[in-house]
């Protein structure tokens, strides 16, 4: 019996467009490691940036100077050594020094990202040459300021723009008067003890090293759950 070949045609339904997800390189800082490894990472980045023609000194005004990162890394090293002696308060001092170095690196990484965005054809090379890791991110765009109801009554989740440390303000009259909430190391904050069904307003700003700050976002508003 003669075999009849079967041909399967794959096609998209008429009128439906295929969604193309564009990926772009993003600089990342892998910081979830031990203190000694964080120190090694910081010094690797320092060595990669020293004399790097992509990033001539002085850096832009909104970016931490390389010399500052060098100094803060040295302080971090000293605090790690002291913390090993278990002297009272030494662990907390080490944490402060670590956070300072982390913020320094985040600031410098923002400069690296801008260079990558301006040179997509060599973005991965720019990132590697600066000592940072990289990943390919979808075209979702940066997170915008916003808020949403949390699961428990009287609670909310508020979002700042971008990552990193944020200051927060809360208002009950659309910003005519306001008060500060505790800062966070990330751009997401859980708020509780709110009056259910009462409307609140929030806004945030990025916090950078050396007492530098981003602009306040527009107020976002929602009734508490």
Secondary structure, 3 states (H helix, E strand, C coil): CCCCCCCCCCCCCCCCCCCCCCCEEEEECCCCCCHHHHHHHHHHHHHHHCCCHHHCCCCCCCCCCHHHHHHHHHHHHHHHHHHCCCCCCHHHHHHHHHHHHHHHHHHHHHHHHHHHHHCHHHHHHHHHHCCCEEEEECCCCCCCCEEEECCCCCCEEEECCCCCCEEEEEECCCCCCCEEEEEECCCEEEECCCCCCCEEEEEEEEEECCCEECCCCCCEEEECC
